[in-house]
Amino acid sequence: MGRKIGFIPAAARLGDPEREMPLLIFMAEAGFSLDEITDRINNCVRARGRALVVAGEGLDLGSLGDARDGFGHLVYSATQTSAAQLLVNHLNQKGLPARGVARYNIPGTGQRNQAIMASTVDINEAYQLGQHAVQIALKSGGGFMATLVRQPDEHYRVTYGRVALEQMANSERSFPSKWLTDSRTDVTDEFIQYAKPLIGADYPSVSLVAGLPRFACLDTIYAEQKLEPYIPTN
């Protein structure tokens, strides 16, 4: 997940802050080619006997049969061949300097639908941000996006604001190069300090009904239509 921005693959380092595992993190911002990634992985296997690889979406691995949305943006994980599958196929075709084969797992769907995996910090901030967005709409009308801004305090704290949509459309924040190590396959301790407060200190509380998660059951209530019917142009 995360499209082509490196924050989510970088967060894998939070699971091993002491760097005990043979972990390699590849993100688009590092600028590796497919052959360079293969060489780095094989070097790790030779040195450590194995390699755990986190590959971010958006790595430049060649054509995947790109699919695009109505805005012309790449739709990741919606092509005939995933980046993970292409990388694993390439590793197994070139050969690994150890017994066994490369395997992959794509956690994207699980990240989206397993409430127990959510960050308690994110749950709280999302709720507060939604409340703030409603207040913006009531006071200022449309044309704005609610924002969450981290404050430069010693202890983690955020404030909520707004920004005009024109400033945000098609903008993106890349992973800062200063948080990449010299190897470009790992992240610095400064990133760990930045990211650690975001994941929360415990699992969220998930209510169960008859042994299953409590699913939302919404009433179908339609607002009165005020605009002309929407006719897609594309």
N, C-alpha and C positions, 0 to 999 in steps of 0.2 A: 504494500500500500504506500501511498504518498506521492504517486506519479513520479516525476523525475527528480524531485527534491530529496536531499540525502538525510533529513532529520530522522525518519523512521528507521532505515537500516542502521544509522549511527547509534540509535537507542539500544541496539543489541549489546553494546558494550556495558550497559548497566547491569546485565546479568553476570558479568565477569569483570568487575572493576579492578581486580588485582592482576588481571591479564595472565591467568593460569591456563586457559584453554588455547588450543591452536586455532584461534579465531581470525578470519580475514573478512573485512568489511569492504565491499565494493559499491561505490555510489557514482552517479553520473558526473558529479563535480570533480572527481579525481582524474577523469579523462583517460581511462584505460581502454585499450583495444581488446578484442576477444583473445588474441594470442598472448597479450601481456597478462591478462587475467589467468589464462591457462598456465603460463610459466610461474606466476606467483603461487598458484595453488600447488603445482607439482613440486616447487621448491619447499613449500611447507610440509608436504607429505614426505619428502626425502628427509627433512630435518626432524620432524615430530612423529612420523608414522601415520598421520591422518591430518585432515583439515576440516574445520567447520566454516562454511562460507555463507555469508549474508550478502545477497545480491539485490540491490535496489531496482525498482522499476525504472525504466528509462535508460538503462545502460546501452551504450552504442555497440550492439553485438551484430549488426547487419540487419537486413530486412526481415521482419516478422510477419509480413502481410498486413501492414498497418491499417487499422480501422480508425476512423475519425468521426467526431460528433458534429452537430449542426454548426458549431463555431469554428470547425477546422482543427480542433485540438485532438491529439492522439488519445485514443481510448485504450488504456492499458488493460491487460488480462482479457481482452476481447478479440484476440486474433487467433489464427489457426495454430500458431506456435508461440508458446510463452517464452520469455527470456530465460526462465529457469530451465525449461526443456531444451532450448537451443544450447545453453551452456553445458548442461550435463551430457547431451549427445556429443558435443565437441570434445569434452574431457575423455569420454569413453572411447571415442574414435581415435584420438591421439594416443591414448594409453596413459595409465597412472603408474607411478613408480612404487606400487604396493599391490598386495592382493585385494581383490574386490573391485567394485565399480562405484562410480559416482551416482548418488541418488538425490532427489530433490523433493521438497514439500513447499506448497504455496499456502501461506496462512491467511491470505486476504479475506476469504469468506468467514473464517472463524473469528477474525478480529472484528468483523461487522456484527455478528449475530450472537456472540457469547457475552451476556451482560456481566458475568462473573469476572471477565477479563478487563473490564473497563477501569479506568483510573478514577478514584473517588474525588480527586482534585478536579478532573475534567468534568465529571458529572455535576459537581457543584457550580463550576464556572459556566458550564453550558446553560444551566437553569438561570443563573443570574444574568447571563448575556441575553437570553430570550426575554426576560422581564425588561431589560434595558431597551431592547429593540422595540418592544411594544410602546414603551414610554416615548421613544424617538418618533414612532409613527403617530402617536396621539398629539405630540407637541409640535412636530416639525413636518409631518406629512411624509411623502415618499422621496426617493432619490438618495437615501443614505444607507450605509451599512454600519451595524453596531460593531465596535472594536473592543478588544481586550488588550491592555497595555501593561506589560510587566514593569514594575518600578525598580530602580537601581538601589534597593535597600539590602541590608545584610540578611534580613529574613524575607522569604518569598511573599510577595504581595502584588496584586494587580488592581488596575482601575479600569472603568468602562467609559467609552466615549463613542464618537461617531465619525464617519468620514464619507465624503461624497462618492457615489458610485463611479463617477468619471475617473477618480483617482485610483480606484482599485481594479477596474476592468482590465483583464489580461496582464495584471502585474503578478510577480512572484518573487519570493525571497529565497535565494540559493543558500546552500550550506556554506558558512564562512570558511574560507581556505585556512584561516588561522587555527581552526579546530581540527584540521587534518594533520596527522603526524607526517614525518618526512617520508615514510614508506607509502603514504597515501592509502594504506589498507587498514588504518586504525584511526581513532580519534583521541584527542588530548584529554588530560584530566580536567581542563577548564570546561570542556563540553559536558563531562560527567557531572560537574558541579552545577552547570546550567540546567541539565535535564532531570537530575534526581528529584527535585521538589515537584515535578510534574506528574509523577507516577503514583503518588499517594503512599500511605503507610500501611494499608490493609486492603483486603478484598471488599468490594461493596456488599451491602446487604441485599440479597435477592430473595423476595418472597416467593413461596411455593404454594400451589394449590393442587392437592391430590398428587403430590410428588413432582409436579411440573412447574416451571416458572410461571408466574402470574402474568398472563398476556393481557394487553390492553384491549378492551372491548368498547368501541366508540359508537355512539349513536350517529345515524346519518341525518345531519341537519344542514340544509343548504341555505346559504345567504341569497338574498334577492339579487339577480343579475342586473348590473348597471352598465356594463360595457357591451359593445357590439360583439357578436360571435367571433371568436378567433379563427382565422383562416391561415394555416401554415403557408409560408412562402417557399419553403425548401422541402 
